[in-house]
Amino acid sequence: MDEKSRSSLIEQLAMSMGAVTEQQVKLDQTRYDSSTGTLYCNGVKFSKNVVDDAVNYFRRLQAQANASGSREMQNIGVYYQIAVECILMMENGGSGSGGEKKQ
């Protein structure tokens, strides 16, 4: 068996076992599929439920940070707010949410 055939066979076997080729990784760069609500991050797929859970998680952390009374924690709360807004902007096609998620 020549080297090219052998290499091809190994690649096919690896793919059948779930391996991802370098070309597939390049094609699976971070993107958002608004028709399904699915986020693809460097080959990892996050369903709409997971994305929504992330929004709720950051909102909880923001509320805790803001309620702490500590100026430092309130500053950290701004980072959580930014995370929420970025996710909502992605879901809404780049438009801001005005602080609330559009349903």
N, CA, C and O of each residue as an XYZ file, in Angstrom:
412
protein
N       0.857     -1.168      0.000
C       0.000      0.000      0.000
C       0.907      1.237      0.000
O       1.824      1.346      0.814
N       0.638      2.163     -0.923
C       1.474      3.366     -0.982
C       1.118      4.328      0.164
O       0.091      4.172      0.825
N       1.981      5.315      0.378
C       1.849      6.238      1.507
C       0.553      7.045      1.446
O      -0.083      7.265      2.477
N       0.151      7.490      0.250
C      -1.062      8.287      0.101
C      -2.298      7.468      0.459
O      -3.185      7.965      1.152
N      -2.367      6.236      0.003
C      -3.500      5.362      0.315
C      -3.555      5.062      1.802
O      -4.625      5.060      2.411
N      -2.402      4.812      2.371
C      -2.329      4.517      3.799
C      -2.800      5.715      4.617
O      -3.570      5.560      5.564
N      -2.339      6.898      4.253
C      -2.726      8.116      4.947
C      -4.235      8.342      4.836
O      -4.890      8.702      5.814
N      -4.772      8.129      3.650
C      -6.205      8.292      3.432
C      -7.009      7.305      4.272
O      -8.027      7.671      4.859
N      -6.558      6.063      4.329
C      -7.229      5.042      5.118
C      -7.223      5.403      6.608
O      -8.237      5.261      7.291
N      -6.087      5.864      7.096
C      -5.977      6.258      8.508
C      -6.922      7.419      8.794
O      -7.606      7.426      9.817
N      -6.962      8.390      7.903
C      -7.846      9.547      8.088
C      -9.310      9.114      8.099
O     -10.087      9.592      8.926
N      -9.694      8.222      7.200
C     -11.074      7.735      7.150
C     -11.441      6.978      8.423
O     -12.541      7.142      8.951
N     -10.523      6.153      8.912
C     -10.773      5.431     10.158
C     -10.919      6.398     11.334
O     -11.803      6.231     12.174
N     -10.064      7.391     11.389
C     -10.128      8.383     12.463
C     -11.449      9.137     12.420
O     -12.071      9.358     13.459
N     -11.881      9.531     11.235
C     -13.145     10.256     11.094
C     -14.318      9.377     11.510
O     -15.273      9.861     12.119
N     -14.252      8.086     11.183
C     -15.345      7.187     11.561
C     -15.425      7.011     13.075
O     -16.468      6.637     13.612
N     -14.318      7.283     13.754
C     -14.278      7.197     15.220
C     -14.614      8.537     15.872
O     -14.586      8.649     17.098
N     -14.930      9.549     15.073
C     -15.340     10.845     15.606
C     -14.276     11.912     15.616
O     -14.500     13.001     16.145
N     -13.120     11.627     15.045
C     -12.065     12.639     14.991
C     -12.474     13.761     14.044
O     -13.231     13.552     13.096
N     -11.967     14.929     14.317
C     -12.259     16.099     13.497
C     -10.990     16.472     12.744
O      -9.920     16.588     13.341
N     -11.111     16.661     11.432
C      -9.953     17.031     10.637
C      -9.650     18.514     10.801
O     -10.509     19.281     11.238
N      -8.456     18.912     10.460
C      -8.060     20.317     10.536
C      -8.967     21.170      9.657
O      -9.318     22.288     10.033
N      -9.346     20.661      8.499
C     -10.232     21.396      7.596
C     -11.601     21.617      8.247
O     -12.175     22.698      8.115
N     -12.130     20.608      8.945
C     -13.418     20.758      9.605
C     -13.348     21.801     10.703
O     -14.299     22.559     10.893
N     -12.243     21.855     11.427
C     -12.092     22.837     12.487
C     -12.134     24.241     11.891
O     -12.766     25.135     12.454
N     -11.468     24.437     10.758
C     -11.481     25.747     10.117
C     -12.893     26.129      9.692
O     -13.272     27.297      9.779
N     -13.676     25.148      9.231
C     -15.041     25.420      8.798
C     -15.973     25.643      9.979
O     -17.028     26.258      9.821
N     -15.609     25.158     11.152
C     -16.451     25.257     12.331
C     -16.027     26.379     13.257
O     -16.065     26.221     14.477
N     -15.628     27.496     12.704
C     -15.267     28.626     13.529
C     -16.517     29.138     14.246
O     -17.634     28.736     13.922
N     -16.324     30.013     15.206
C     -17.427     30.524     15.995
C     -18.454     31.225     15.111
O     -18.132     32.112     14.320
N     -19.705     30.789     15.277
C     -20.820     31.395     14.543
C     -22.099     31.088     15.289
O     -22.138     30.201     16.142
N     -23.142     31.826     14.965
C     -24.441     31.653     15.594
C     -25.467     31.359     14.516
O     -25.565     32.097     13.535
N     -26.228     30.297     14.683
C     -27.287     29.928     13.747
C     -28.603     30.425     14.328
O     -29.178     29.782     15.205
N     -29.081     31.567     13.842
C     -30.285     32.172     14.411
C     -31.541     31.344     14.139
O     -32.532     31.475     14.857
N     -31.510     30.500     13.117
C     -32.701     29.691     12.827
C     -32.924     28.607     13.882
O     -34.060     28.188     14.101
N     -31.862     28.152     14.532
C     -31.985     27.109     15.558
C     -31.621     27.618     16.948
O     -31.901     26.957     17.948
N     -31.000     28.788     17.011
C     -30.541     29.300     18.298
C     -29.292     28.606     18.784
O     -28.981     28.644     19.975
N     -28.570     27.971     17.874
C     -27.379     27.205     18.236
C     -26.127     28.049     18.038
O     -25.979     28.737     17.028
N     -25.235     27.988     19.011
C     -23.961     28.680     18.943
C     -22.870     27.645     18.718
O     -22.792     26.650     19.439
N     -22.033     27.879     17.723
C     -20.896     27.009     17.432
C     -19.631     27.776     17.794
O     -19.357     28.833     17.226
N     -18.870     27.250     18.730
C     -17.630     27.893     19.174
C     -16.459     26.964     18.906
O     -16.235     26.003     19.641
N     -15.726     27.255     17.864
C     -14.535     26.478     17.533
C     -14.793     24.977     17.532
O     -14.032     24.203     18.113
N     -15.863     24.583     16.880
C     -16.183     23.169     16.734
C     -17.051     22.595     17.830
O     -17.446     21.432     17.746
N     -17.365     23.375     18.867
C     -18.237     22.911     19.941
C     -19.619     23.524     19.736
O     -19.751     24.720     19.478
N     -20.641     22.685     19.856
C     -22.023     23.106     19.600
C     -22.739     23.351     20.919
O     -22.741     22.492     21.800
N     -23.356     24.542     21.056
C     -24.138     24.887     22.238
C     -25.573     25.144     21.808
O     -25.834     26.013     20.976
N     -26.501     24.385     22.378
C     -27.910     24.526     22.020
C     -28.478     25.824     22.575
O     -27.862     26.479     23.417
N     -29.656     26.183     22.093
C     -30.342     27.385     22.561
C     -30.544     27.330     24.068
O     -30.409     28.348     24.748
N     -30.869     26.145     24.602
C     -31.058     26.011     26.058
C     -29.791     26.353     26.828
O     -29.855     27.009     27.867
N     -28.654     25.918     26.334
C     -27.379     26.203     27.018
C     -27.066     27.696     26.929
O     -26.598     28.288     27.902
N     -27.321     28.305     25.776
C     -27.093     29.740     25.609
C     -28.000     30.515     26.564
O     -27.557     31.466     27.207
N     -29.276     30.105     26.656
C     -30.205     30.762     27.586
C     -29.763     30.570     29.038
O     -29.883     31.486     29.851
N     -29.255     29.384     29.360
C     -28.735     29.133     30.713
C     -27.563     30.058     31.016
O     -27.430     30.542     32.140
N     -26.716     30.308     30.028
C     -25.577     31.206     30.220
C     -26.062     32.620     30.527
O     -25.521     33.284     31.411
N     -27.084     33.081     29.797
C     -27.646     34.412     30.058
C     -28.161     34.481     31.495
O     -27.872     35.431     32.223
N     -28.923     33.469     31.893
C     -29.470     33.465     33.256
C     -28.367     33.406     34.307
O     -28.470     34.050     35.351
N     -27.329     32.650     34.043
C     -26.189     32.537     34.959
C     -25.524     33.901     35.163
O     -25.281     34.321     36.294
N     -25.235     34.584     34.057
C     -24.580     35.889     34.169
C     -25.504     36.927     34.807
O     -25.035     37.815     35.518
N     -26.803     36.825     34.562
C     -27.746     37.743     35.219
C     -27.747     37.523     36.731
O     -27.772     38.487     37.496
N     -27.720     36.253     37.168
C     -27.669     35.958     38.609
C     -26.390     36.520     39.231
O     -26.420     37.137     40.295
N     -25.268     36.294     38.547
C     -24.004     36.808     39.072
C     -24.011     38.332     39.121
O     -23.486     38.926     40.063
N     -24.601     38.964     38.116
C     -24.682     40.420     38.098
C     -25.519     40.920     39.273
O     -25.142     41.881     39.945
N     -26.653     40.270     39.520
C     -27.520     40.676     40.630
C     -26.798     40.505     41.968
O     -26.898     41.365     42.842
N     -26.072     39.395     42.128
C     -25.321     39.166     43.368
C     -24.231     40.215     43.545
O     -24.024     40.726     44.646
N     -23.538     40.530     42.460
C     -22.466     41.524     42.538
C     -23.025     42.898     42.887
O     -22.455     43.622     43.704
N     -24.152     43.251     42.258
C     -24.747     44.559     42.516
C     -25.304     44.654     43.936
O     -25.280     45.723     44.544
N     -25.805     43.533     44.462
C     -26.392     43.523     45.800
C     -25.348     43.484     46.904
O     -25.670     43.706     48.071
N     -24.122     43.208     46.552
C     -23.080     43.042     47.569
C     -22.769     44.324     48.322
O     -22.322     44.276     49.468
N     -22.996     45.452     47.702
C     -22.676     46.725     48.338
C     -21.227     47.132     48.161
O     -20.864     48.279     48.421
N     -20.411     46.211     47.727
C     -18.996     46.488     47.515
C     -18.810     47.160     46.149
O     -19.332     46.689     45.139
N     -18.080     48.239     46.136
C     -17.826     48.937     44.867
C     -17.077     48.026     43.893
O     -17.359     48.027     42.695
N     -16.134     47.259     44.405
C     -15.370     46.344     43.561
C     -16.289     45.292     42.918
O     -16.170     45.004     41.727
N     -17.193     44.731     43.707
C     -18.117     43.723     43.170
C     -19.093     44.355     42.173
O     -19.468     43.718     41.188
N     -19.502     45.591     42.419
C     -20.387     46.270     41.478
C     -19.675     46.521     40.152
O     -20.293     46.468     39.088
N     -18.375     46.793     40.219
C     -17.598     46.933     38.989
C     -17.538     45.600     38.237
O     -17.625     45.568     37.010
N     -17.390     44.509     38.978
C     -17.398     43.180     38.358
C     -18.772     42.896     37.754
O     -18.874     42.245     36.714
N     -19.822     43.381     38.404
C     -21.182     43.226     37.877
C     -21.330     43.804     36.476
O     -22.133     43.317     35.680
N     -20.563     44.833     36.178
C     -20.586     45.427     34.835
C     -20.090     44.407     33.807
O     -20.605     44.358     32.690
N     -19.104     43.601     34.170
C     -18.601     42.576     33.250
C     -19.680     41.539     32.962
O     -19.823     41.080     31.829
N     -20.433     41.176     33.988
C     -21.525     40.220     33.785
C     -22.601     40.830     32.886
O     -23.175     40.148     32.037
N     -22.864     42.117     33.083
C     -23.846     42.799     32.236
C     -23.380     42.797     30.781
O     -24.181     42.581     29.871
N     -22.111     43.033     30.565
C     -21.557     43.022     29.205
C     -21.722     41.639     28.587
O     -22.090     41.525     27.418
N     -21.456     40.591     29.355
C     -21.612     39.224     28.845
C     -23.053     38.976     28.420
O     -23.295     38.432     27.343
N     -24.009     39.370     29.254
C     -25.430     39.193     28.926
C     -25.774     39.950     27.654
O     -26.407     39.404     26.750
N     -25.360     41.203     27.588
C     -25.696     42.023     26.429
C     -25.074     41.484     25.141
O     -25.699     41.540     24.082
N     -23.859     40.968     25.225
C     -23.218     40.395     24.035
C     -23.979     39.176     23.532
O     -24.183     39.021     22.328
N     -24.396     38.319     24.443
C     -25.170     37.137     24.043
C     -26.499     37.561     23.429
O     -26.909     37.019     22.403
N     -27.176     38.530     24.052
C     -28.461     38.984     23.528
C     -28.306     39.675     22.176
O     -29.161     39.530     21.303
N     -27.227     40.420     22.002
C     -26.984     41.053     20.699
C     -26.770     39.997     19.632
O     -27.261     40.136     18.512
N     -26.046     38.951     19.965
C     -25.825     37.859     19.025
C     -27.166     37.237     18.641
O     -27.428     36.996     17.463
N     -28.015     36.977     19.637
C     -29.320     36.370     19.376
C     -30.225     37.281     18.560
O     -31.032     36.808     17.760
N     -30.088     38.590     18.764
C     -30.963     39.554     18.097
C     -30.360     40.125     16.825
O     -30.827     41.145     16.317
N     -29.342     39.483     16.315
C     -28.759     39.912     15.048
C     -27.998     41.210     15.118
O     -27.923     41.932     14.124
N     -27.426     41.532     16.276
C     -26.581     42.714     16.391
C     -27.263     43.905     17.009
O     -26.597     44.888     17.336
N     -28.588     43.854     17.184
C     -29.250     44.988     17.818
C     -29.239     44.807     19.319
O     -29.315     43.686     19.822
N     -29.143     45.916     20.030
C     -29.119     45.856     21.484
C     -30.437     45.364     22.035
O     -31.457     45.387     21.346
N     -30.415     44.918     23.282
C     -31.622     44.382     23.885
C     -32.355     45.403     24.741
O     -33.500     45.187     25.136
N     -31.690     46.513     25.023
C     -32.307     47.479     25.915
C     -32.364     46.970     27.354
O     -33.138     47.476     28.165
N     -31.543     45.969     27.666
C     -31.502     45.449     29.020
C     -32.391     44.240     29.233
O     -32.213     43.522     30.217
N     -33.316     43.996     28.371
C     -34.200     42.846     28.506
C     -34.142     41.988     27.263
O     -34.029     42.499     26.149
N     -34.220     40.695     27.454
C     -34.178     39.748     26.331
C     -35.488     39.814     25.579
O     -36.565     39.787     26.174
N     -35.382     39.901     24.252
C     -36.576     39.875     23.400
C     -37.067     38.450     23.282
O     -36.276     37.541     23.028
N     -38.338     38.244     23.458
C     -38.903     36.890     23.359
C     -39.597     36.684     22.039
O     -40.129     35.604     21.784
